[in-house]
Amino acid sequence: MKLGIINGWSEDSFAYVAQKGLHAVEFCCNHNYDSMEVAGHVDEIRERMEKYDVVVGSIGRWGQRRIDENGNIIESALQHDKNLIDAASALGCPVFNTGCNAVEGKSFEENCAIAIDYFGKLIDYAKGKNVKIAVYNCSWENFVVEDPAWEIVLGALPDLWLKYDTSHCLGRRGDYIKEMYKWGERIAHFHLKGSMYIDGHHYDDPPAGLDQVNWGAVMNLLYTKGYNGMISIEPHSGRWMGVRGQWGVDFTIKFITPYIMPEDYEWNGNPYMP
């Protein structure tokens, strides 16, 4: 696994990531950005990757409405996703995160069929580009966030993956351990974000390690389900800002680093160990 953080694609962003001692960055080129802000500048981004020894571990587009009120694909939205898949391929980024909104007035089954068609188009487009398509489990213009939608959509598309974030499961009062146990083999990207609930009500998304998530159990499931991708820190708290927020990022890096097995770790072959 490789520890990284969500940040931008500017020179300053790469310098910040490197200053934190991290070697991976995630781009969130959301609905309020033109996809060409990334896709049109892959040469400059590649230079920054080499300069700062930072890889692009994930690119995603959140909040994009992709299906119109009649259930038809919005072609401009599809093109933005294709642009970012091309950017991911050019940058050696292994995963593109996306979603699919439900259409009001359509049944659950009809919306699932629409999502299968949409994601299928992205999967077909990404063939040969070394980029996995992953649906994020956030409900921002996306309904494919949990079972039974996963059973239907991922069941129909064996090449569709998941971008998983425990905080979104907790926000739906779900069981993230159960979800990861069932779907862990399909996780292609993982967000590291804390969650804190008091008396059943959301209080904050503090830095991971200063929250209520059982990170030991989470990491155990990631390892035992075969995950070997990016662990992406997502600073997301309105209460942890400024100096405190930056200390929180540093805290999370120190907190999670012992959970990540070094790539060069060697086993001495002790016969008394499994």
C-alpha positions in Angstrom: 0.0 0.0 0.0 1.1 3.6 -0.6 0.1 6.5 1.7 -1.0 9.7 0.0 -3.4 12.6 0.3 -6.1 14.4 -1.7 -4.7 17.6 -3.1 -4.5 19.6 -6.3 -2.4 19.4 -9.5 -0.5 22.7 -9.2 3.2 23.0 -8.5 2.4 24.2 -4.9 0.2 21.1 -4.4 3.0 18.7 -5.4 5.4 20.6 -3.2 3.0 20.3 -0.2 2.6 16.6 -0.7 6.3 16.0 -0.9 6.9 18.2 2.2 4.6 16.0 4.2 6.9 13.0 3.3 4.2 11.5 1.0 4.7 10.0 -2.4 1.1 9.9 -3.8 -1.6 12.4 -4.5 -5.2 12.1 -5.4 -6.9 14.5 -7.8 -10.6 15.4 -7.2 -11.5 17.1 -10.5 -15.1 17.6 -9.4 -18.2 18.9 -11.3 -17.2 22.5 -10.7 -13.9 22.0 -12.6 -13.4 21.6 -16.4 -11.9 18.1 -16.8 -9.3 19.7 -19.2 -7.7 21.5 -16.2 -6.2 18.1 -15.6 -6.5 16.3 -18.9 -5.1 19.3 -20.9 -1.9 19.5 -18.7 -0.6 16.0 -18.4 2.9 17.0 -19.6 3.3 19.6 -16.8 1.8 17.2 -14.2 4.2 14.5 -15.3 7.1 16.9 -14.8 5.9 17.6 -11.3 5.6 13.9 -10.5 9.2 13.4 -11.5 10.4 16.6 -9.7 8.8 15.7 -6.4 8.8 11.9 -6.5 5.0 11.9 -6.2 2.7 9.6 -8.2 -0.9 10.2 -9.1 -2.7 7.4 -7.2 -6.3 8.3 -8.2 -8.4 10.7 -10.2 -12.1 11.2 -9.5 -15.0 13.4 -10.4 -17.6 13.9 -7.7 -20.9 15.8 -7.9 -21.4 15.4 -11.6 -24.9 14.8 -12.8 -24.5 12.2 -15.5 -28.1 11.2 -16.3 -30.8 13.6 -17.3 -34.4 13.7 -16.1 -35.5 11.4 -18.9 -32.9 8.7 -18.1 -30.5 9.6 -20.9 -26.8 10.0 -20.6 -25.6 13.6 -20.5 -23.0 13.6 -23.2 -20.9 16.4 -21.8 -20.7 14.6 -18.5 -19.6 11.4 -20.2 -16.9 13.3 -22.1 -15.6 14.8 -18.9 -15.2 11.3 -17.5 -13.5 10.1 -20.7 -11.1 13.0 -20.5 -10.1 12.1 -17.0 -9.7 8.4 -17.9 -7.3 9.5 -20.7 -5.5 11.7 -18.2 -5.2 8.8 -15.7 -3.8 6.6 -18.4 -1.3 9.1 -19.5 -0.1 9.7 -15.9 0.1 6.1 -15.0 -2.8 6.5 -12.5 -4.5 3.2 -11.9 -8.0 4.2 -11.0 -10.8 6.7 -12.0 -13.6 7.3 -9.5 -17.0 8.1 -10.6 -20.8 7.8 -9.8 -24.2 7.7 -11.3 -27.2 9.7 -10.1 -30.7 8.2 -9.9 -33.5 9.6 -12.0 -36.7 10.6 -10.1 -39.7 8.7 -11.3 -37.7 5.7 -12.4 -37.8 2.5 -10.4 -34.8 1.2 -8.5 -34.4 -1.5 -11.1 -34.6 1.0 -14.0 -32.0 3.2 -12.3 -29.7 0.2 -11.9 -30.0 -0.6 -15.5 -29.1 2.9 -16.4 -26.1 2.8 -14.1 -25.0 -0.5 -15.6 -25.1 1.1 -19.1 -23.2 4.2 -18.0 -20.5 2.4 -16.1 -20.3 -0.2 -18.9 -19.5 2.6 -21.4 -16.6 3.8 -19.1 -15.3 0.3 -18.7 -15.3 -0.2 -22.4 -13.6 3.1 -23.0 -10.9 2.4 -20.4 -10.0 -1.0 -21.9 -6.3 -1.1 -22.8 -5.6 2.1 -20.8 -4.6 0.4 -17.5 -7.2 2.3 -15.6 -9.8 0.7 -13.3 -13.3 2.3 -13.1 -14.5 2.6 -9.5 -17.8 3.8 -8.2 -17.5 5.9 -5.0 -19.7 5.1 -2.0 -20.6 8.7 -1.5 -24.2 9.8 -2.3 -23.2 13.1 -4.0 -25.0 12.6 -7.3 -24.7 8.9 -6.9 -27.0 6.1 -5.7 -24.7 3.1 -6.2 -23.4 3.4 -2.6 -24.3 0.1 -0.9 -26.3 -3.1 -1.2 -28.6 -3.9 -2.9 -27.4 -1.5 -5.7 -23.9 -3.1 -5.5 -25.3 -6.6 -5.8 -27.1 -5.6 -9.0 -24.6 -3.2 -10.6 -21.3 -4.8 -9.6 -22.9 -8.2 -10.1 -23.6 -7.2 -13.8 -20.2 -5.6 -14.3 -17.3 -7.7 -13.0 -14.8 -5.1 -14.1 -16.4 -2.3 -12.0 -14.6 -1.5 -8.8 -15.3 0.4 -5.5 -13.8 3.5 -4.0 -14.5 3.0 -0.3 -14.8 5.4 2.5 -15.9 4.3 6.0 -17.4 7.7 6.8 -20.1 7.4 4.1 -21.2 4.0 5.4 -21.4 5.4 9.0 -23.4 8.4 7.6 -26.0 5.9 6.5 -25.9 4.1 9.9 -24.3 1.2 8.1 -21.7 -1.4 9.2 -18.4 -0.7 7.4 -16.8 -3.9 8.7 -19.6 -6.0 7.2 -19.4 -4.1 3.9 -15.6 -4.4 3.7 -15.8 -8.1 4.6 -18.3 -8.7 1.7 -16.9 -6.4 -0.9 -13.2 -5.9 0.1 -12.0 -7.8 -3.0 -13.6 -5.1 -5.2 -12.0 -2.1 -3.5 -9.7 -0.2 -5.9 -9.2 3.0 -3.9 -9.6 3.9 -0.3 -10.2 7.1 1.6 -8.7 7.7 5.0 -11.2 10.0 6.8 -12.2 10.0 10.4 -15.8 10.0 11.7 -17.4 11.0 15.0 -21.0 10.5 16.1 -22.5 11.5 19.4 -25.8 10.1 20.5 -26.4 9.0 17.0 -25.8 12.4 15.4 -22.9 13.4 13.2 -20.4 15.6 15.1 -17.4 15.8 12.9 -15.1 14.1 10.4 -11.9 14.7 12.4 -8.4 13.5 11.4 -8.2 9.7 11.2 -6.9 8.5 14.6 -8.8 11.1 16.5 -12.1 9.5 15.7 -14.3 6.5 16.3 -13.4 4.2 13.4 -11.7 0.9 14.2 -8.8 1.5 12.0 -7.0 -1.7 13.1 -9.9 -3.8 11.9 -10.2 -1.7 8.7 -6.6 -2.2 7.8 -6.8 -5.9 8.6 -9.6 -6.3 6.1 -7.8 -4.3 3.5 -4.8 -6.6 3.8 -6.7 -9.9 4.0 -8.9 -8.9 1.1 -5.8 -8.3 -1.0 -5.9 -4.5 -1.3 -2.6 -3.0 -2.4 -3.6 0.4 -3.6 -3.4 4.0 -2.3 -4.5 4.9 1.2 -5.6 8.5 0.5 -5.9 11.0 3.4 -9.0 13.2 3.1 -9.0 16.2 5.3 -12.7 16.9 5.7 -13.4 18.6 9.0 -14.9 22.0 9.5 -13.6 22.0 13.1 -10.0 21.1 12.2 -8.8 24.0 10.1 -5.7 26.2 9.9 -2.8 25.3 12.1 -4.9 22.7 14.0 -5.9 21.2 10.7 -2.3 20.9 9.4 -1.3 19.3 12.7 -4.2 16.9 12.2 -2.8 15.9 8.8 0.6 15.3 10.4 -1.0 13.3 13.2 -2.9 11.1 10.7 0.3 10.4 8.8 2.1 9.4 12.0 -0.9 7.4 13.2 -1.5 5.3 10.0 2.2 4.8 8.9 2.8 1.9 11.3 -0.2 0.1 9.7 1.4 0.2 6.3 3.8 -2.7 5.5 7.0 -1.3 3.8 7.4 -2.4 0.2 10.8 -3.7 0.9 9.8 -5.6 4.0 11.6 -9.0 4.2 10.7 -12.2 6.1 13.6 -14.1 7.6 11.9 -17.5 7.1 11.5 -18.3 10.8 10.1 -21.8 10.9 8.1 -21.0 14.0 6.1 -18.4 12.2 3.3 -19.0 9.7 
